[in-house]
Structure formats: structure tokens, C-alpha cells
Amino acid sequence: MKRIGVLSDTHGKLREEVVEILRGCEVIIHAGDINTPQVVGRLREIAPLYIVRGNADKEWAEGIPETLSEEICGLRVFVVHNKKHLPKEIGTYDLAVFGHSHKYEEHREGNCLYLNPGSCGPRRFSQPVTMAVLEVAEETGEVRVIRKDIVQDGQTSLHQKGGQAAIGKGKADGAEDLAETAFSVDKLRLIIKDINKGRSVSDIAVKYGISKDTTEQICRLYLTHPGIDAAGVRDKMGLPRNR
């Protein structure tokens, strides 16, 4: 049995819990947004590393490829940071690994397993901290995916539903429907300011009278697009302007 550690979006933080999980793996795959060469160095000390560059990886990471196509533990594997950049012929692969969204995703299409291990770097508000381990049977090539939830300080930000981890959604008390809410750039600047302060999705939703789902989208877009400003967030999400 071969074990492959799969992680993404560490954003400069390599948790000791993650390191301990990886010590039991023969190979590591990292799907980008590494942020520092120190993380790369430490991962390479643990096991052979397959890694791609993410949108947050700047000049220091120019030598890291944006995509990888490799045979790993007998599997044909394609790795890219953003799912949107997967090739059309992905069906010829056994495994497609990506990140960027900070949300765990695991499903099959034909013979290809699609896997986003989520983020195991700094916690983003109420989102879970996750990675994955693949167990590959050497004789049959059968793959078992084990989701790893890294729980900090006795807290958990997810619930189990039908065997899949899901972030709770729904509107905060008193939140207005998105279509009825005008988003000025000034309002988004205040929301971004609260994001930088580390306020939770629920607190921000209640404070500004918007749904948790919309708040989570704003947070994710801001955090996964370094340098984006309030106007950019509004335009990318298609949020209504001030009336």
C-alpha cells in the first residue's frame, strides 16, 4: 500500500498536525498557493514532492511549474492550482488534483478522480482546515481517499451530511436577499476591513445584513485573489451597485 499526501493553499503555514500526517506518506502533492520557499523546503525533507505554482506564488516561485502531468504510485496524475485550468482531455488521467477555492471536493467522472484537498494553511473564518491522504493498492491500483480534518483548539467548523463534510449555509438573522441589497464600494471596503481583522462569516453577515452564503463568497474571492480591491470584488461577483 502506497500513501500519497495531498494538500493545497498552505499560504505560508505548515501545521505540525499536517507534518505528522505527511510523515506516513511516500509521496506529497501540493496544488499551489504555497507562499514561501520555506514550506517547499520542509515538505521536501519529508518525502518526494510534486508541486505546482498558485496565483499567490510570486517571483520566488518562478521555477515551479503551473501544471504537472506525472505518473505517481502507478496513477496518471494531473495537478493544477485552479480547476478552471484543467485540460479538456483530463479523462485520460486517473487523478486530477487542484486547489484555490479552499473548499474540499472529491468526486469521480468516468475513470478520473477529481480531488481538491481544501486548505490546510491559516484558517479562513468558519471554513474547515483540510487535506487528504490517498492509499493506493500496489497490486490492483485501487485508490482509497481519506479526508483529513485538522481541528484547532477544540473547534470544528463543519458538519457531516451523507458522509460528506459541508459548511453550514443559510441567511443570518435579519439578512436581506442579495437581489435586494446594494453593495457600494465603501460597504465592501468595510467588509474587507473586517475580513482582515479575522471576524467570522456569521458576524460579518449579521453586521451588514447579508446572507452567510454571500458573505462567504466575498471572503473567499478576496482571500484567493491577492491584491484585489473592493471594486474588483464587486465586479467579479456581479454584485448590484448602490442605487
N, C-alpha and C positions, 0 to 999 in steps of 0.2 A: 504493500500500500504506500503510495506516494502522497505527500501532503503539500498543497500549494497555498501559501498565504496570499490573500488578495485584499488590497487596501487602496484608498484614494483620498485626496483632499486632506492631507495632514497639515497643510498650512503652517509649517514650521514647528509643529508639536508632535513628538513621537512619545506616546504614553508608555509607561512601564508595563501596563497591562497588555498593550499591543505587542511590545517586545517579547514578553513571556509567551504569548500565543505563537509568535513567529519562530521562536526557538525550536518549536516542534515541527517546523516545516523544512522541506528540502529546497524549496524554491519560493521566491517572493515576486509578486506582480504589483506594481504601483501605477495607478491610472492618472497621475498628474496632480497639479497644484501642490507641489512639494514645498516650495517657497525658500528653502535653504539647502545649501550643499551638505550641511552637517547631517541632515536627515538621510540623504543619499549615502553618505559615508557609513553611518551607523547601520543602515539596512544591509549594506554590502558586507559588513562584518558578521552578520548573522547567517546569510545564505546567498546563493547566486540571485542576482536581481535583474528583473526585466521592468523597465520603467519608461514612461513617456512624459513629455512636457505638457503642462496645462497652461491655461490662459493667464494664471497668476505667476508663472515662472518666467522671469525676465532674462536680462543679459547673461547672468551667471549660468543659465541652463541652456544656452545656445547649442551645446554639444549633445544634448539629449534629444532624441527624435520625437516627432509629434505622433507618429504611429509605429506600431511594431507588428510584424507578421512572423510568428515563430512556431516551431514545434516544441512544446513544453510537456514533459512527462507523458509523451505519446499523444498529446492533444494538439490539433491545429488551432492556434490561438491568434486572435487579432485584438490589439489593445489601442485605444484612443481615449483622449480625455472627454470629449463631448460626443454624446450619442449621435448628434446630427451629422457627424463626420464619418460614421461607419460606411464602408463601401457597399455598393448595391449587391455585390457578389458574396455577401457575408455568409450565405447559406452553404458555402464550401468549407466553412470552419466549424470546429466542434464547440468553440468557446469565444464569445465576444465580451471583452471587459471594457468598461467605461466608467466615468465618474461625473464630476461637475455639478450635478443637481443637489448633492449632499443627501439624497434620499435612496435608501436601499431598494433595489429592484432585482427580481430574479424570475425569468420565465423562459420557456422554450418556444422556438419557431422551427419546425422541422427537426433537423438533427443538431441545430445550433442552440447552445445555452447562452442567453443574454444575462450578464451579471453586472450590476452596479453595487459595489460593496458599501456605498454611502460614505460618510466622512468619519474618520477616527481621530481627527485633529481637535481643535478647540470646539467646545460645544456651542452650537448656534441656537440659542434660545431654547424652545421646547423640543428641538429635534433630537432624536436618539443618536448616540455615538456608536457606529457600527463598522464592522469589517466582515470578511468571510474566509473560511478555510475550505478548500476542495480536497476531497480524498479520492484518489484515482487508483482503481484496482489495476495492478500491473498486468495481470493475465487477460482480463476482459476489456479493460479500458473504461469500465463503468465509473461514472462520476457521482459522488455524493457531495452536496453543498451544505455546509454548516454555517449558519449565520451566527456571528459573534456580537453580542450587545455589550458594550463597555459601560457599566453603570458606575457613576461617580457619587460619592457622598451619600450613598443610600438612596439616591433619587433615580427614578425611571421616567422617561417621557413618552412611552409608548404603551399600547395595549395589544393583546393578542386577539386576532379575529380570523377564524378559519385557518389557523396555522400560520398566518402572515402577520407581521408587525405593521401596525397602522398608526399614523399620527391622528389624534382626535381632531375632527373638523366641526364646523358649525359656527354660528354667529355668537359673538359676545352679547351679553345682556344689553339691550338698547342699541345694538349696532344697526346701521342702516344698510339697505341693499346697495350694491356697488353702483347700479344704474342711477340711483337717487343721490349719490354722493359726489360732490365736486372736489377735485383734487387740485388745489393751487400748488405752484412750485414751493411757496412758503410753507404750506402744510406738509409737503413731502420733506422739506428740509428739517422740520421739527421731528418728523417720524425718524428720519435718518439719524438725527442727533440722539434720539432715544435708543436707536439700534446700537450706536457706538457706545452708549452708556451700559449696554448689556441688559436692557429691560426685556421682559418676556413678551412673547407674541400676544398672550392674553391681556397683559397690562396695556400694551400699545393699542390693541383693538378696542378695549373699553375706553381708554383715554380719548381716542379720536373718533369713536362711534362708527367703526368699520368692522367688517366681518373678520374672523380669525383667518379664514382662507385667503382673503385679500391681503391681510397683514403679513401672512407667511410668504406670499408671493413677492411682496415688496422687499421683505428681509432677504429672501433667497437671491433675488435679482441684484440687489445692492451688494451682497457679500460675495457673489460669484463673478462680478464684473468690476475688478479693481479700477478705480478712477472715475466710475460713473457718477454723475451728479443727479440732483433731484429731477431736473428736466428730462434727463436721459431715462430715469426710472419710469416717469410718467409716460413718455413716448413709447418705450419698449412694451409697456403693459397695455397701452391703448386706454389709459385711464381718462375719464372725462375731465375737461378743463373747467376752471372756475366760470360760473355763469354770471 
